[in-house]
Each structure stands twice: as C-alpha cells, then as structure tokens.
Amino acid sequence: MSKTAVAIKNNSHNKVEDSHQLHYLMWFRRDLRVHDNTALAAICERANEDNAQLSAVFFLTPEQWQTHDMSLTQLDHIARTLPILAEKLHQLNIILTVKVCPSFTDCIVTLSALCESNNISCVMANHEYEGNEVARDELLTEQLANNEIEFIRWHDQCILLPKSITTNDDSMYQVFTPFYKKWRHTLEVSDIQIHTALAVIDNKQVNLTLSENSANTTQDIEALCKKTVHDYQKYLQTHKSYQDIDTDKQISQARLAYPAGEVTACHRLDQFIADDINNYDVSRDVPSLQATSQLSTYLTIGAISPRLCYLQATQALGELHGNDGDNFDSGDNNDINRWISELAWRDFYRHVLDYKPELIRHQAYKNETDKKINWSYDEDAFAAWREGKTGVPLVDAAMRCLNTTGFMHNRLRMVTAMFLTKDLLIDWRWGERYFMQQLIDGDFASNNGGWQWSASTGTDSAPYFRIMNPFSQAKSHDAEGIFIKTWLPELKPIPASVLHSEDKMRKALSKNGTFADIDYPVPIVEHKLARQLAIAEFKKE
C-alpha cells in the first residue's frame, strides 16, 4: 500500500469496547469509482484486517458548488454517476449514503455527528487541493482528532503526488518541459500501483444514521440527485451567465456525449487507445474531428484513474516499439507521447496549485505582470464574447458550442481565451469564471492554468508577444470551415477562404458586400491593431 497517507494517529483503533465491532467510513469526493481508488482500497484492506464494518458517504454540496461556479452539466454528471457507484459498492458489500449538505461547513458538522452516532473510529478520503477543500479537511482533522477519530487522506488525483517533482533545490518547476522530463523519468523507474478494493468480509452493510435529505438505496440516491440537479438548474436560470443559455438542451447534449460511470470511462479509454491515439498528435488540433480521448470529463470527477490512463498509454507505447517504451523521445512516438504529456500537464497544474495556493483567491502567478496591465471590464464586449457574437467565426463557433454542449475543444479554449485577454484585453478572471460555469470538465487547477497561460500571467505562460490570430488558427485547424459552419449555420454560404480572412470578412459583410444580407456581425475588433495595443500594454514599465 502506498505511503502517501496523511493521518492523525491516536488510540481510537483500540478504544472501541469489545462489545462493539469497529466501524470505518469511506468519504467519496472527486473519486467516484471503485477501480484504482487509493483511499477505498486502503480502507477495505484495513476493514478486513480488523474485522470492521465499512460504510461510505458522499455529500452533495449545492450552495458550495454555486460559490465555486460548478457547471450544471458537471453537477448532473456527478448526479448520474452516484447511483452507478452505489451499485458497484454493493458488490464490495458496502452501502453508499448520499446526503445534501449545502456547504463545506455543514459537511464538517454532519460528518462529525455521523461518526459519533455510528461509532465510527476511522475515516478515509482522497486529497483535494483547492483552498476551501484544504481548509475544510484541516478543520475536520482537528475536530475528529479531539474525539479520537482518525482521518486519513491519500494522494489519488495526480499520477505523481505534489512536491514529488522538484528542481535540485527542492523548489517547484516554473516551466513545464523540465518538469515533464523529470516526471517521465520518475515514472519510468517507479513501480506505479493500481489499487484494488477487495470486498469487505462479513460486512453487515450498516445503513448510516442520517437526518433528512439523505439516501442509501440506488433508487433513493437517484431521486435525491435528480432533485438536487433540478434545484440547481432553477437557481442558475436567474444567473446572468445563463440568461441566454438553454439549460435543458445543454444537459441533454451532455448526457448524450458523456454517459455516466467508470465502466463507460474505461471503455472510452480502451476505444481511444485502440482507434485514435496513434493519430493524436495531428488530429487533436482539428475540432471537427472526434479525435481526442474525451476523458477529461471523467477524470475531473474521478470516474477514471489517471494512473490507469498513463499505464495503458505506456503499454500501447511498449507494444508499438517492441516493449521499448522508455525511448519516449524517438520521433515515431509523437502521438502516444503527446497524449501522455497531456496527463503530465494535468499533474503540473495541480502541483502548481499545491505550491501556490493563493491562486484560488483570484491571484495571478505573475503578480507583477498582472498588476501593470490595464485590464478592460467592458461588459458589452464580454457579452459579445460570451454569446458568440464577436464577428470572429472560430471564436463565436467555439463559444456557441460551449454554451450548447458544456464542452469546448482544447485548441479552441486557447484561441477563445487569448482573444478575450489579448484582442479585447479583458481581465482573464472573467473568462476563467465563465468557463468554470459552463464546462462539464471544469477543473480549477487546469482551467486556471490554461487561462493564465493565455493571459501571459501564469507559470510557463505564452510570451506576451505570441498572440494567436483567430483567423489563421481557423485556416490551420478548420480549413474547410466544417466546425465553424456546424455552429454558425448562417455562415454556410460563405466560402472558407473568406471566413479565414478578416479583411475579406469585413468586406463581405459590409453594407454593399457579397454577404451583406447575412445576419452576422462584422468583427468587433481589428486583430492586427488589437495585437499591437496588447503588446504595448505588456511592454510598459
């Protein structure tokens, strides 16, 4: 078993009277799976060793998630996953109880009371790295310790845990490339474990004693989750960011694209490695293709293990090169290694967040750069970007796709973010927040890292003078205009050669232009001029 647990050690293991069987608790958070769940495997092992009962709990925290800008589609994905998790846990003789606790403060009170009323002496969970989550766990650790209850947390979200990849002077890498090289080398000489949770022997499957707004049968969990999603959707319909969004359609699209459960996630991984990974390096940048793994949605809520993703990719690499998967620098390994590097980026941004926790409080990684920029707070320009009405086809298509499906292709995330922060010079925090409010795979560490990369305020960020031209990006990655015309059907009559040229678009849409009758705006900003202004802003002392 891994040695990455953090525990408060006490005498609780021995304090329960002989007349009472020991009772342990697994607390699920963003780890909604049974296979390769570090904390679950550890607590099942301990329960079997100690002949203890084992229960499991998950807290729905809608008010807390509102303050964290969790998207409706992500909450719905969690809600659809929980009944499936409950069924999987039944196979291990474990009952999952789901309870609504509006905030993290309520979680602390409820979990403490739950431990007392159910005679629980040990709680296990997997680490979370965001600020409110860390503060919650620290308070709970202290409170449970006062009652001689162990609270043990395991590192599970990352392939390699935070602080394990550092420079020679033990500091965090500021640049991804050397981080990645050391990350890969460390993994190649390490024995990466897949943690197997064994069924709990003779577990009496105790139903936890909980108050109202809780459920512990699959049917009741499903009903409670549906009600939580419905209430959340009702709240969001009064929210400014959702005023132009058909939330029913967005949920429907997300459900079709992302069926719930770890079996589905694992099948998607198998399919990607079998069919698409060997073309990933090129195809991943073409938004009209379904050429990416589509696993970020499952990784975000922990429905699949990042270690499993890494191990299956390296196995494919080994099979491709006669089990010589260590030679990851050779040219013909680009596709699989490119995808592995995306897993490393995910680790990197979590390591950065652990190293610099103030990022959660809207602070830039490069504060000195961020503070000197005279960011714009133009509500009208932001609304045009948000609604996909900027007059820049690739940006607008990407935003309308996001608003309709709750998902955006990674290349388009960079293009739209750089357009907002460089062409419009709007504060990156506005865009970062809007993405979190809409993305089904919204994840603070990666989302923040991506936005600060685009805004040139983050670690290893894009140099301020490298500003993507959204028209040339469209020409490179949507050459025939397939993606653009899918999401902007009004532009179907316009040839791709016109769509990919700002000057031609302005002329075609002008009063006497060839396509003057099309209901689509001319670009709200001239890219060449906007680029010059942005560079001047970043260069100033």
PyMOL commands that set and color helices and strands:
alter all, ss='L'
color gray80, all
select helices_A, chain A and resi 12-15+38-50+62-67+72-90+104-117+131-146+176-188+218-236+240-242+247-257+262-275+277-283+296-301+306-320+331-355+357-361+367-372+379-387+393-405+410-423+428-438+444-455+470-477+482-487+489-491+496-499+502-509+527-539
alter helices_A, ss='H'
color red, helices_A
select strands_A, chain A and resi 23-28+53-60+96-100+122-126+150-154+214-215
alter strands_A, ss='S'
color yellow, strands_A
deselect
rebuild
show_as cartoon
